[in-house]
Amino acid sequence: MPRIFVAVPVAAPVRAALSRLRRHPAPGLRWVAEHQFHITLKFLGDTSEADVETVRRAAEQAALSESAAGASSPPGPSGLELAARSVGAFPNARSARVVWAGVTGDTARLSGLQRALDEYLTLAGFEPEARPFKPHITIARARRPEPLPEALRQYADCEFGRWRADAVEIVESRLTPAGPIYTVRHRVPIGS
């Protein structure tokens, strides 16, 4: 069974800017490959092939929903205006396990998209999301909890670029000894 997650992709120039952070010495961190940067909307784990189609339909419904499409906004191009801004860590900077870049911009609509996706998937029989949605791009993981390196703390108020997110992707993640390999199974446009 494939391991599946649903995500919003990050534009190449923003990924390249974030990737430059790896030039800072941080021996306790494993950097995420630049081409794998994304904003996770829902991690599903092992999913049957039949359920991958259910996930695609749920993503289509969520991407067309009023909250994601911004129906209350003036007419304009579909998609979300997003920016990668700041560097931080989960659970906190003193005990970092995950190093992230924050996401700003149309975050209310992004949260609406995530909420709609979770609702449609829950109606289809998937477990509802237990944690609150905190839009971010994972850029590194720590081998064990440790303080966020000082060299990365200096980016707490730095912007790495803006992009228009115009699609949601259903991604298969195959784990290998060299790291995960991502394959986009479906791409769903946001809005109409």
MIDRENLO-985407 format. One line per 2 residues: number of its first residue (from 1); their letters; for each residue x, y, z of C-alpha. Coordinates in steps of 0.001 Angstrom, whole numbers. Example, Ala and Ser with C-alpha at 12.3 -4.5 7.8 and 13.67 -1.06 7.14 Angstrom:
<pts>
1) as) 12300,-4500,7800 ~ 13670,-1060,7140
</pts>
This chain:
<pts>
1) mp) 0,0,0 ~ 1339,3441,-851
3) ri) 2065,6024,1876 ~ 17,9072,910
5) fv) -132,12716,1928 ~ -1912,15757,513
7) av) 115,18938,101 ~ 436,22353,-1484
9) pv) 3638,22546,-3544 ~ 6182,25351,-3093
11) aa) 7441,27263,-6142 ~ 10987,26511,-7349
13) pv) 12481,29979,-6578 ~ 11202,29777,-2978
15) ra) 12533,26222,-2608 ~ 15929,27404,-3871
17) al) 16000,30300,-1386 ~ 15116,27971,1510
19) sr) 17713,25450,386 ~ 20469,28041,836
21) lr) 19941,27723,4610 ~ 21844,24429,4526
23) rh) 25110,26355,4078 ~ 24995,27025,7842
25) pa) 26736,24415,9998 ~ 24141,22298,11778
27) pg) 25617,18818,12349 ~ 22565,17529,14240
29) lr) 20159,18264,11371 ~ 19102,16178,8374
31) wv) 18088,18603,5635 ~ 15019,17927,3511
33) ae) 15837,17761,-203 ~ 14950,21000,-1979
35) hq) 12557,19328,-4443 ~ 10584,17872,-1502
37) fh) 9595,21166,168 ~ 5798,21413,490
39) it) 3009,22431,2883 ~ 1333,19302,4247
41) lk) -2458,19541,4431 ~ -3052,15949,5527
43) fl) -809,12941,6112 ~ -2714,9696,5559
45) gd) 4,7049,5717 ~ -594,3624,4187
47) ts) -3597,3963,1870 ~ -5205,1406,-408
49) ea) -5305,2131,-4149 ~ -9110,2415,-3973
51) dv) -8772,4991,-1191 ~ -6247,7030,-3218
53) et) -9123,7743,-5622 ~ -11298,8744,-2640
55) vr) -8553,11123,-1515 ~ -8433,12647,-5011
57) ra) -12191,13273,-4980 ~ -11999,14790,-1486
59) ae) -9160,17080,-2620 ~ -11233,18165,-5641
61) qa) -14218,18969,-3430 ~ -12053,20871,-941
63) al) -10228,22813,-3668 ~ -13564,23950,-5108
65) se) -15158,24704,-1744 ~ -16192,28236,-918
67) sa) -13613,28620,1865 ~ -10721,27523,-345
69) ag) -11823,29350,-3484 ~ -12299,32641,-1634
71) as) -15871,33119,-2871 ~ -16300,36086,-542
73) sp) -13277,37806,-2138 ~ -13493,39930,-5283
75) pg) -13120,37926,-8491 ~ -9535,37316,-9469
77) ps) -7110,34550,-10325 ~ -7670,31262,-8544
79) gl) -5121,29915,-6115 ~ -3520,31266,-2978
81) el) -926,34018,-2604 ~ 1614,32593,-149
83) aa) 5053,33512,1180 ~ 7734,31586,3047
85) rs) 8767,33709,6001 ~ 10830,33088,9140
87) vg) 12553,30001,10523 ~ 11421,28220,13670
89) af) 11158,24777,15208 ~ 8678,22283,16606
91) pn) 8035,21797,19428 ~ 10130,24913,20206
93) ar) 13538,26500,19547 ~ 15019,25090,22784
95) sa) 14181,21490,21860 ~ 13972,21419,18060
97) rv) 12838,18203,16363 ~ 11559,19807,13156
99) vw) 12983,22991,11622 ~ 10463,24882,9503
101) ag) 9882,27957,7408 ~ 6651,29711,8274
103) vt) 3937,30469,5737 ~ 2187,33840,5432
105) gd) -237,35366,2936 ~ -3637,33790,2252
107) ta) -3329,31621,5355 ~ -7028,31974,6265
109) rl) -7950,30497,2882 ~ -5178,27892,3196
111) sg) -6596,26882,6586 ~ -10071,26764,5032
113) lq) -8737,24450,2340 ~ -7133,22186,4945
115) ra) -10301,22168,7064 ~ -12499,21341,4045
117) ld) -10129,18544,2991 ~ -10168,17089,6492
119) ey) -13981,17256,6620 ~ -14405,15526,3240
121) lt) -11879,12847,4182 ~ -13563,12297,7555
123) la) -16909,11829,5778 ~ -15165,9242,3566
125) gf) -14032,7274,6636 ~ -10530,8633,7328
127) ep) -9491,9709,10806 ~ -10015,13419,11481
129) ea) -6907,15526,12026 ~ -6089,15587,15744
131) rp) -3618,18487,15703 ~ -4383,22089,14843
133) fk) -3172,23129,11379 ~ 2,25256,11487
135) ph) 1058,26069,7916 ~ 4788,25480,7507
137) it) 7429,24023,5220 ~ 9654,21429,6892
139) ia) 13259,22197,5932 ~ 15174,19915,8330
141) ra) 14740,17327,11065 ~ 16920,16849,14130
143) rr) 18340,13436,14942 ~ 17429,14144,18578
145) pe) 15933,17224,20261 ~ 18439,20055,20438
147) pl) 18374,23862,20401 ~ 17772,25491,17038
149) pe) 21246,26534,15806 ~ 21967,30222,16338
151) al) 22848,30569,12646 ~ 19225,29678,11784
153) rq) 17680,31853,14504 ~ 18862,34944,12618
155) ya) 16201,34168,9977 ~ 13306,34592,12414
157) dc) 11987,37572,10415 ~ 13331,36830,6913
159) ef) 11175,36349,3817 ~ 12319,33684,1354
161) gr) 9905,34498,-1457 ~ 6290,34596,-2569
163) wr) 4326,32382,-4932 ~ 828,31642,-6172
165) ad) -213,28163,-5063 ~ -2636,27025,-7733
167) av) -2939,23312,-6941 ~ -3130,20620,-4294
169) ei) -1117,17458,-4840 ~ -1768,13896,-3691
171) ve) 1735,12537,-3130 ~ 3045,9019,-2617
173) sr) 6072,8792,-319 ~ 8225,5695,-735
175) lt) 10781,5273,2055 ~ 14274,4195,1028
177) pa) 17619,4018,2888 ~ 18685,7162,973
179) gp) 15547,9043,2059 ~ 11960,9299,846
181) iy) 11057,9393,-2835 ~ 7988,11474,-3646
183) tv) 5730,10787,-6602 ~ 2804,13103,-7389
185) rh) -168,10814,-8009 ~ -2744,13550,-8701
187) rv) -2686,17329,-9089 ~ -5908,19202,-8317
189) pi) -6352,22892,-9251 ~ -7394,25255,-6438
191) gs) -10568,27200,-7233 ~ -12264,27358,-10592
</pts>
